[in-house]
Amino acid sequence: MRTDIKDISHLSGHDFEDLVEQLVKKMGFVVEERKLTADGGIDIFAKNYEPIFEGTYVIQCKRYTHKVGVSAVRDLYGAVHSKNANKGILITNSTFAKPAIDFALNKQLELIDGEKLHGLLQKYKVLEPEKGTVVTPNYVRFLVNNFIPTLKKIQAQVEDIKNKRVYIEPAMCNEKRWIDLLQTRLNIFKSYATVVTNILNQSLTPAILEKEPNMQRISNDCKKILEATEKLVNNYKDDMGIVPPKTFSAAHDKLLGVYLSMFEKVFRIADDIVKITLQAEPGKTYEVSLVFDGDAILELNRAVNEAIRMKEVQKKSGCFIVTATLGNYNHPYVILLREFRDEWLSKRVIGQIFIEKYYHYSPYFANVIRERKRLRWMSFNFVVKTSVWLVTKLLQKKLKE
């Protein structure tokens, strides 16, 4: 039988079993019996007479359009025991459900999915492509059918988060917590870029360029990249829900922009990997690098520095209206209210919002009050005295607690 790698999933059940039998024989087994099982599968009972591997093997074929479940693996395990076989091997053109994989662990069972099967068929030259047919290497199939689609799903998640198509619980954040968060995130960005770049250049790309690529190594490397990217997406989702201090709103937007810059580059990696696999030349060195985006980080730092500068200006500023009313920056009432602002209001989210609004509108009213004696009198009796009384009561209550 002659077949192309693309045709295996379209083979009839009988032809699929013939293909597996050819493979088993090429691998050095002697097929003693083919038997129809109750579930329609085929058991191949084979012997191996080579030293170390000598013994009886039960091989079952499952040509499925869906994942092979745990029941098929249990049946094979029962057949292994009833035949007193050395090992049971389940071969499918599909994949295995997690319960099936878990059941086979630490048992004399081996599960060969479609990707592994393609690799074995190529290795033992069972496939005979028609003239002009290009047989896709097993690792390319894995990248195109597994790694890249998973990366695309993660990309879709990012788009949903970015466009607020998923519900995210809002979380208020004070200044200290936001600054701490910023430092944590910057470290995570650097670590992520370093880890992914190292995997690409020191492990994954060299593995792809080997004469006989190591599928396990390629699979593990891709899994590490996906896991690291999923963690970054979770951080992005958390940070999208953060309501930062008003002073740091612009800086927070820049922080979210760094995420998007990182994601853009990592999603582009998928295309770069495909190009390497399809255009690789012997002896040529290839590198795929996730560059840490200096421009995005620079913009973030500028926004943070501007926010901090504005905070310093506010700290040095007195209470505009009270200062204008009393005409003295160092008046005890001004000092009291300024200390209340710095030690109480600025450390609470609602207080930060009040301070932001106050410094936006109060300079105008302060200028009006400063020029009119009657307004100064009204401000002193209704605004200043009331504010000082409330602050004093609040501070006294705090001292008692």
matplotlib code that plots the C-alpha trace (Angstrom):
import matplotlib.pyplot as plt

x = [0.0, 1.2, 0.0, 0.8, 1.0, -2.0, -4.2, -3.9, -6.9, -9.0, -8.0, -10.7, -10.5, -9.1, -6.5, -5.4, -4.9, -2.9, -0.7, 0.0, 0.8, 3.3, 4.9, 5.0, 6.8, 9.3, 10.1, 11.1, 7.9, 6.4, 2.7, 1.1, -2.6, -5.0, -8.3, -11.5, -12.4, -15.9, -15.6, -14.7, -10.9, -8.2, -5.8, -2.5, -0.7, 3.0, 6.3, 9.7, 12.6, 15.3, 17.4, 16.1, 12.8, 11.9, 8.3, 4.6, 3.0, -0.7, -1.2, -4.5, -5.5, -8.0, -8.9, -10.9, -12.2, -12.3, -10.1, -9.5, -11.1, -10.0, -12.2, -10.1, -7.0, -8.6, -9.6, -6.0, -4.7, -7.1, -5.8, -2.2, -2.9, -5.1, -2.3, 0.4, 2.1, 5.1, 3.4, 0.3, 0.5, -2.5, -2.0, -4.4, -4.5, -6.1, -5.1, -5.8, -8.1, -6.3, -8.0, -6.6, -3.1, -3.4, -4.6, -1.6, 1.0, 3.3, 1.7, 3.1, 1.2, 2.3, 0.0, 1.0, -1.1, -1.3, 1.8, 4.0, 2.6, 3.5, 7.0, 7.4, 5.9, 8.6, 11.4, 10.7, 9.9, 6.4, 5.1, 5.8, 4.7, 3.5, 5.8, 5.7, 4.1, 5.7, 5.6, 5.2, 7.8, 6.3, 7.6, 6.1, 2.7, 3.0, 3.9, 1.2, -1.6, -0.9, 1.5, 0.4, -3.4, -3.0, -1.0, -3.8, -6.3, -4.3, -4.1, -8.0, -8.1, -5.9, -8.2, -11.2, -9.6, -8.3, -11.8, -13.5, -15.5, -14.9, -16.0, -13.1, -13.7, -12.6, -9.9, -9.1, -5.3, -3.6, -0.3, 2.1, 0.5, 0.6, 4.3, 5.0, 2.9, 4.8, 8.2, 6.8, 5.5, 8.7, 10.6, 8.1, 8.4, 12.2, 12.0, 9.4, 11.5, 14.7, 13.0, 11.2, 14.3, 16.5, 14.0, 13.9, 17.6, 19.1, 16.6, 13.6, 15.3, 18.3, 16.0, 14.0, 17.2, 18.5, 18.7, 16.1, 14.3, 13.5, 9.7, 9.7, 12.1, 10.1, 6.9, 8.3, 9.8, 6.5, 4.6, 7.0, 6.4, 2.6, 2.6, 4.7, 2.5, -0.7, 0.7, 1.4, -2.2, -3.5, -1.4, -2.7, -6.3, -5.7, -4.1, -6.9, -9.2, -7.1, -8.4, -5.2, -4.8, -5.8, -2.3, -1.1, -3.9, -1.8, 1.1, -1.3, -2.4, 1.3, 1.7, -1.1, 0.5, 3.7, 1.7, 0.3, 3.7, 5.0, 2.1, 2.5, 6.0, 5.4, 2.4, 4.7, 7.1, 4.7, 5.1, 8.9, 9.1, 7.1, 9.5, 12.5, 10.9, 10.1, 13.1, 15.9, 19.3, 22.0, 24.8, 22.9, 22.2, 18.7, 17.6, 14.1, 14.2, 11.5, 13.1, 12.3, 10.5, 12.6, 10.3, 7.2, 9.1, 10.6, 7.1, 5.9, 8.8, 8.1, 4.5, 5.5, 8.0, 5.5, 3.0, 5.6, 6.5, 2.9, 2.7, 5.8, 4.2, 1.1, 3.1, 4.9, 1.6, -0.5, -4.3, -5.0, -8.4, -7.3, -4.0, -5.8, -8.3, -5.8, -3.0, -0.3, 1.2, 2.5, -0.7, -1.4, -4.7, -2.9, -0.2, -2.9, -4.9, -1.7, -0.6, -4.1, -3.8, -0.4, -0.9, -4.6, -6.2, -3.3, -3.2, -6.8, -8.3, -11.3, -8.9, -6.6, -9.7, -10.6, -7.0, -7.0, -10.2, -9.3, -6.0, -7.8, -10.5, -9.3, -6.7, -9.5, -11.6, -8.5, -7.7, -11.2, -11.2, -7.8, -9.1, -12.3, -12.4, -16.0, -15.4, -12.3, -14.6, -17.2, -14.6, -13.0, -16.3, -17.9, -15.1, -12.0, -13.5, -15.7, -12.8, -10.5, -13.3, -14.0, -10.3, -9.7, -12.6, -11.4, -7.9, -9.1, -11.2, -8.2, -6.0, -8.6, -8.7]
y = [0.0, 3.5, 6.5, 10.1, 11.5, 13.7, 10.7, 8.7, 10.4, 9.5, 5.8, 3.2, 1.3, -1.8, 0.2, 2.0, -1.4, -2.6, 0.5, -0.2, -3.8, -2.7, -0.4, -3.1, -5.5, -2.8, -2.3, -6.0, -7.6, -10.8, -10.6, -13.8, -12.9, -10.1, -10.3, -8.2, -6.9, -6.3, -2.5, -2.8, -2.2, -4.6, -6.4, -7.3, -10.0, -9.7, -11.3, -9.8, -12.2, -9.6, -9.7, -7.4, -6.8, -10.5, -11.3, -10.9, -7.6, -6.7, -3.8, -2.2, 0.2, 3.0, 5.1, 7.9, 11.3, 12.2, 11.6, 8.0, 7.6, 5.7, 2.7, 1.7, 1.8, -0.3, -2.9, -3.0, -3.4, -6.3, -8.0, -7.6, -9.5, -12.2, -12.9, -12.5, -10.1, -7.9, -4.8, -3.3, -0.6, 1.5, 3.3, 6.0, 8.6, 10.9, 11.9, 10.6, 12.1, 13.0, 10.2, 7.7, 9.1, 9.1, 5.5, 4.3, 5.9, 3.4, 0.4, -1.8, 0.3, 2.7, 5.2, 6.4, 9.3, 10.6, 12.8, 10.0, 7.6, 10.0, 10.2, 6.4, 6.0, 8.4, 6.9, 3.4, 4.5, 3.0, 6.1, 6.2, 9.6, 10.0, 11.8, 15.5, 15.1, 16.9, 14.9, 17.4, 16.7, 15.5, 18.5, 21.0, 19.2, 19.7, 23.4, 24.1, 21.9, 22.3, 25.1, 27.9, 27.3, 27.4, 30.6, 32.0, 31.1, 33.0, 35.9, 35.9, 36.0, 39.1, 40.8, 40.0, 41.4, 44.5, 45.2, 44.5, 41.5, 39.7, 40.8, 42.0, 42.8, 46.4, 46.8, 50.1, 50.7, 53.3, 54.9, 52.7, 49.5, 50.7, 51.6, 48.2, 46.6, 48.6, 47.2, 43.7, 43.9, 45.4, 42.4, 40.0, 41.6, 41.2, 37.7, 36.7, 38.1, 36.4, 33.0, 32.9, 34.1, 31.5, 28.7, 29.9, 30.3, 27.7, 24.9, 25.1, 26.5, 24.2, 21.2, 22.1, 22.4, 19.0, 16.2, 14.2, 16.7, 15.5, 15.8, 15.5, 18.4, 20.5, 19.7, 20.6, 23.9, 24.9, 24.0, 26.3, 29.2, 28.7, 28.4, 31.6, 33.5, 32.4, 33.7, 37.0, 37.1, 36.5, 39.4, 41.6, 40.7, 41.5, 44.9, 45.8, 45.6, 47.9, 51.4, 53.4, 56.6, 59.5, 60.8, 57.6, 57.0, 57.9, 55.8, 52.8, 53.1, 53.0, 49.9, 48.2, 49.3, 47.4, 44.2, 44.7, 45.4, 42.2, 40.2, 41.6, 40.3, 36.9, 36.2, 37.1, 34.4, 31.8, 33.1, 33.3, 29.6, 28.5, 30.3, 28.7, 25.2, 25.7, 27.7, 26.3, 25.9, 23.5, 25.1, 28.4, 29.9, 31.2, 33.3, 34.3, 36.9, 38.4, 41.9, 43.8, 46.9, 49.8, 52.4, 51.2, 51.0, 54.5, 56.0, 54.2, 55.6, 59.1, 58.9, 57.6, 60.4, 63.0, 61.6, 61.6, 65.2, 66.3, 64.7, 66.6, 69.8, 69.0, 68.2, 71.6, 73.4, 74.5, 74.4, 77.1, 78.3, 78.3, 80.0, 82.7, 83.2, 83.6, 85.2, 83.1, 79.9, 79.0, 79.7, 76.8, 76.1, 75.7, 73.5, 71.3, 70.8, 70.2, 67.5, 66.0, 65.8, 64.2, 61.8, 60.8, 61.7, 60.8, 57.3, 56.5, 56.0, 58.3, 60.9, 60.7, 61.4, 64.4, 65.8, 65.4, 67.3, 69.9, 70.8, 71.0, 73.5, 75.3, 77.6, 79.5, 80.0, 80.9, 83.8, 85.1, 84.9, 86.6, 89.8, 90.2, 91.0, 89.9, 86.5, 86.0, 86.6, 84.2, 81.6, 81.8, 81.4, 78.8, 76.9, 77.2, 76.8, 73.9, 72.1, 72.6, 71.4, 68.2, 67.4, 67.9, 65.6, 63.0, 63.1, 62.9, 59.8, 58.2, 58.8, 57.1, 54.1]
z = [0.0, -0.9, 1.0, 1.7, 5.2, 4.5, 3.6, 6.8, 8.5, 5.5, 5.3, 5.9, 9.1, 7.4, 5.4, 8.7, 10.3, 7.3, 7.6, 11.3, 10.6, 8.0, 10.5, 13.2, 10.8, 9.7, 13.4, 13.7, 15.1, 13.8, 13.5, 14.6, 14.7, 13.7, 15.6, 15.4, 18.8, 20.3, 19.8, 16.2, 16.8, 15.7, 18.0, 16.6, 18.5, 17.7, 18.8, 19.1, 19.1, 19.5, 22.8, 25.5, 23.6, 23.2, 24.1, 23.2, 22.5, 22.1, 19.7, 19.2, 16.4, 16.8, 13.8, 15.5, 14.6, 18.3, 21.3, 22.5, 25.9, 29.0, 28.3, 25.3, 27.4, 30.1, 27.5, 26.2, 29.8, 30.3, 27.0, 28.2, 31.4, 29.7, 27.2, 29.7, 27.3, 27.9, 26.8, 25.3, 22.6, 21.5, 18.2, 16.9, 14.2, 16.8, 20.3, 23.9, 26.5, 29.8, 31.8, 29.2, 29.6, 33.4, 33.4, 31.3, 33.6, 35.3, 33.5, 30.8, 28.3, 25.5, 23.8, 20.4, 19.1, 15.5, 15.8, 17.1, 14.5, 11.7, 13.1, 13.1, 9.6, 8.3, 10.4, 9.2, 5.6, 5.6, 3.8, 0.0, -1.3, -4.8, -7.2, -6.5, -3.1, -0.2, 3.0, 5.9, 8.6, 11.9, 13.9, 11.3, 11.7, 15.5, 15.2, 12.7, 14.2, 17.9, 19.0, 16.6, 17.1, 20.8, 20.5, 18.3, 21.0, 23.6, 21.1, 21.0, 24.8, 24.8, 22.3, 24.4, 27.5, 25.6, 24.2, 27.5, 26.2, 29.4, 32.9, 35.1, 38.7, 39.4, 42.2, 43.7, 44.2, 46.3, 45.3, 47.3, 46.1, 42.5, 42.7, 44.1, 41.4, 38.7, 39.9, 40.0, 36.5, 35.1, 36.6, 35.1, 31.6, 31.7, 33.0, 30.4, 27.5, 28.8, 29.3, 25.9, 24.0, 25.7, 24.9, 21.2, 20.6, 22.8, 22.6, 20.2, 17.1, 17.3, 17.8, 14.7, 12.7, 13.7, 11.1, 13.0, 15.2, 18.8, 19.0, 22.8, 23.1, 20.7, 22.5, 25.9, 24.6, 23.1, 26.2, 28.3, 25.9, 26.1, 29.9, 30.3, 27.9, 29.6, 33.0, 31.3, 30.0, 33.5, 34.8, 32.0, 32.9, 36.6, 35.7, 33.3, 36.4, 38.5, 39.2, 39.8, 41.8, 39.5, 39.5, 37.9, 35.4, 32.4, 33.7, 34.2, 30.6, 29.5, 31.7, 29.8, 26.6, 27.5, 27.8, 24.3, 22.9, 24.4, 23.1, 19.6, 19.4, 20.9, 18.6, 15.7, 16.9, 15.5, 12.0, 12.4, 13.6, 10.6, 8.2, 9.9, 9.6, 5.9, 4.7, 6.9, 5.1, 6.3, 8.3, 8.7, 12.1, 12.9, 15.9, 16.9, 19.7, 21.8, 22.2, 25.4, 24.1, 25.2, 23.7, 25.5, 28.8, 28.2, 27.7, 30.9, 32.9, 31.6, 32.7, 36.1, 36.6, 35.6, 38.0, 40.8, 39.9, 40.2, 43.5, 44.7, 43.5, 45.5, 48.6, 48.4, 47.8, 50.6, 50.8, 48.2, 49.6, 53.2, 52.4, 50.3, 53.1, 55.9, 53.8, 55.5, 54.2, 57.7, 59.6, 62.1, 60.3, 57.0, 58.5, 60.2, 56.9, 54.9, 57.4, 57.3, 53.5, 53.6, 56.5, 56.0, 52.7, 50.4, 51.8, 50.9, 47.5, 48.2, 49.6, 46.5, 44.3, 46.5, 46.4, 42.6, 42.2, 44.8, 43.1, 39.8, 40.8, 44.0, 42.5, 40.6, 43.8, 45.8, 43.3, 43.6, 47.4, 47.7, 46.0, 48.0, 51.7, 52.2, 50.5, 52.7, 55.8, 54.5, 53.6, 57.1, 58.9, 56.8, 55.1, 57.2, 60.6, 59.4, 57.8, 60.9, 63.2, 61.1, 60.8, 64.5, 65.4, 63.0, 64.3, 67.9, 67.0, 65.4, 68.4, 70.7, 68.4]

ax = plt.figure().add_subplot(projection="3d")
ax.plot(x, y, z, "-o")
ax.set_aspect("equal")
plt.show()
